Amino acid sequence: MSQFWIYFQIGLKHVLDIHAYDHVLFLIALTVPYTFKDWKRILLLVTVFTLGHTLALVLSVFGIIAVKVNIVEFLIPITILITALYHLFTAGKATKNDGLNLVFFVTLFFGIIHGLGFSNYFKTILGGTATSKLLPLGEFALGIETAQIIVVFVVLVISYIVQTVFRFSKRDWALVMSAFIVGVVIPMIIDSPIWNR
């Protein structure tokens, strides 16, 4: 049980680390157009993201995929920017009837990108063979999923307060938050190590 708790906590801290806020920014960008009544769709999106993140770690642990760190560090803020821009331009438009659409596949892909960003560190904290890393990887994924649900819940609570107490419309809230995220992410892209030669 103690090993479970160790890797579960690493997963929690991976998402909730104040110094590595890119994960939280992505979750805010992903969640901002939704409300509590959309909880099934949000949970599915978060789980799809976790699956992509875990898939990237599995592929990395088994040596199937390896991507240069500076490329991944560039792609992570790009994924956040794309998500924020998508919600910026679709704010106020109905998305409930989309079903399993492009957003789910893009979320899966973005989960893979974010997982690749953590893969080098994850491989260094785990010793042993690739197959011996599968159980800790699952425990880590549960920590990530739990932390993401916490972040999404907080975003939904803030969204509810802003829309009911301060009378922001759902559309205006999505526009303001998406624009804020774009403003935060652009400097991250500009400061990316990919530009250094």
Secondary structure, DSSP 8 states (H G I E B T S, - for coil): -HHHHHHHHHHHHHHH-TT-THHHHHHHHHHTT--GGGHHHHHHHHHHHHHHHHHHHHHHHTTS----HHHHHHHHHHHHHHHHHHHHHSTTS--GGG-S-HHHHHHHHHHHHHHHHHHHHHHHH--S-TGGGHHHHHHHHHHHHHHHHHHHHHHHHHHHHHHHTS---HHHHHHHHHHHHHHHHHHHHHT-GGG--
